[in-house]
Amino acid sequence: MAVDRLAAAPPSAGPWSKINPPLTPWVADVVRDMGFEQMYPVQASTIPLFMQHKDVVVEAVTGSGKTLAFVIPVLEKLLRRGKSLGKREIGAIVIAPTRELAIQIHSDDKKQFFETGADILVGTPGRLEEFLLGSSSVAMSKKGNSASGRRGSGNGVGDTKSLEVLVMDEADRLLDLGFTPTLTRLLDHFPKQRRTGLFSATMSDALGQLVRVGLRNPVRVVVKVESKAGKGKAEGQDGRNIPTLLQNGFVVCSPSERIAMLFRILRREAFPSSDSDDSSGARKFIVYFSTCAAVDYFFKALSALPSLTESGFSLHSLHGQQSPTRRSSTYTAFTALPPTTPGVLLCTDVAARGLDLPDVDVVVQVDPPVDPRAFGHRVGRTARAGRSGKAVVLLNKGREEGYVGESRFLPSLPRNCADETVADFLNIRKIPLQRFEYPSQGESTLEQESQAVRDEMRKVILKDRDLHDRGIKAFVSSIRSYSKHEASYLFRLQDLDLVGLAQSFALLRMPKVAELKGKEKEIRERWEDVEVDWDTYAYADKVREKQRKAELKAQQEKRLEQESRKRALAESSAAIDADGAGDEPEAKRHKKGENKDKNRAWSAKEDAEAKKAARRAKRVAKAKAKHAAQAAQRHAAVEGDGAAGDEGESEAEDWKEELARVKREKKMAAARGGKSEKGVAQAGSGGLAGVAFEGLD
Ligand SMILES: Nc1ncnc2c1ncn2[C@@H]1O[C@H](COP(=O)(O)OP(=O)(O)OP(=O)(O)O)[C@@H](O)[C@H]1O
């Protein structure tokens, strides 16, 4: 791939009239109407190549005007077609990674171009696949089918037979998001006779495969920003990958101080002087968190904080789990804020790339990005199109400082890791940073401010249980996201102060999560749960609260039932022990259904073995004692000892049986005809018995 040129951006690269081949008058008029007097370097480099039947791979810094660098050639190609397109025919396609970006490409200033007709299609890979191939891997995977290797039916609405130009915007991101199979299917479907362009502020090695499959002898256009020191040096030796007018810096604090530090930055940048009516400061802020749950939580919790809202800040949130309608309305509301209102957009990386939100003054990264490539895109939401801007990333004290080249904080480097890969992490990516200071605007320390923010947040959280739930979810998701940092040597979960992090979320109690295992001692020492009556802590949402109460009632009833069952079990086993029922084998009692509850308790296996053994021993002892007593009584009877005592009754029972037996034998003897007292006596059980029989008869 040939490298065409290396230009500085965005200072102008001459008037539009200089472009060769010249623009169609209609296009030149629209550009002028938009107020764009001069071309930007990326436009001056790319437009002629793309118009002259070259495939292009364009890498240019954020906010340098890449969109117009492909929109103009697309239009020129379609306007210069000899034959007009049929009703379903599509002349050009632009693929963008997110819905917002696709909408943006089709709106605002570019809208005027696209109003020429529906010959151009702009969309995300999934939607385009559905529209053009009549199926979507997204839809297929939702139905449980394997997306890979499947081809669309080819029964889509649009016809791409006459496709002239294909553009893949934020191309590296398209691959990151796992769109490779979809892109392959689309490329397979499109005619080979077309021009193709890849555009992004960052390029990845993975793009090589896409370039091989989708482009033909492409020309590479690289537009860097020349730093003063690097003037005259060749590509790769100097330059920076962030806009010239971007002041890019970092602040260091501990995890527990993150939100207080964010507040300091917002206040200091929005109201640089102590006069609270001062409106000369920054008006638009973008604040990045690592997860949707964190954005969601902090948006809800911070929006209700008097200390922030009373200063006039208007908060908004944008993340990938919101509905498309919600995302669109946030985008519009944030864009349309009056100039007097400082607006803060809390977001994830869904708003990191390509979005051209107007007039963003400050970008704050509360969580550094998991993918280091996102860093340049995030900070590039400010200082666009020749405007100045400021970006701040919050780093935790210690190891994380290695992210910005503070290698003294790295106790030991891994053996196979060259010093500079770690120590100059962002510098070697040509993203220079400087240390920013945000001192207190009063007397308080950052720690005191953190405590104050935490107390204020907790007051808000205690008003709605929903916030507590969201806080836990956000905390857990942030930990998980931290563990996925690609720069894992700098962002190590085992070094992260999780207790401090939990404090920054103002949690009411420490959740039980796997990552906190082994930290019990530290938690005991540094963490105190807030005293909360969890039974009465309510949701502000009435329906949800009603449901919670119903569930609570059911739980309480179940608990009471379990307790009373346990009590009954204890009582019945005590009674069994007391009345001797324990002598009977357990299996027999179970059969009789006498002791169902007990059996249930047995199933819980609570002390079953111990109880069983104790009962068995008791039974054996009792049985031995009984037999011994009976033997003694019998002996006493023989000796004429009247000491039968309490057991006289059962002794009488024995005699009755004996008498009945003798009577039966007597009857049998009579039946045989022999009426001999002696004979009966002899037939009995010895002389003893004979004595008594005679007396009874
Ligand atoms: N020639 C020009 N003169 C003045 N402004 C321009 C010109 N070209 C583009 N712009 C403006 O510059 C801003 C940034 O342009 P654009 O969104 O195309 O940047 P980008 O390079 O695609 O950035 P990113 O990499 O963040 O997507 C837009 O607001 C656009 O209207």
The ligand as an ORCA input file, in Angstrom:
! r2SCAN-3c Opt
* xyz 0 1
  N     -13.387     22.306      5.526
  C     -13.968     22.500      6.678
  N     -14.017     23.748      7.181
  C     -14.591     23.957      8.395
  N     -15.161     23.018      9.144
  C     -15.153     21.760      8.667
  C     -14.563     21.436      7.420
  N     -14.688     20.119      7.230
  C     -15.349     19.617      8.301
  N     -15.620     20.601      9.169
  C     -16.274     20.461     10.494
  O     -15.353     19.811     11.354
  C     -16.033     19.046     12.339
  C     -15.370     17.677     12.462
  O     -15.522     16.950     11.276
  P     -15.748     15.384     11.225
  O     -16.837     14.982     12.127
  O     -15.849     14.981      9.829
  O     -14.372     14.890     11.875
  P     -13.745     13.443     11.855
  O     -12.385     13.544     11.331
  O     -14.656     12.474     11.190
  O     -13.648     13.140     13.412
  P     -13.779     11.745     14.195
  O     -12.526     10.970     13.960
  O     -13.932     12.133     15.596
  O     -14.959     11.054     13.648
  C     -17.474     18.978     11.907
  O     -18.242     19.797     12.745
  C     -17.471     19.521     10.486
  O     -18.655     20.196     10.180
*
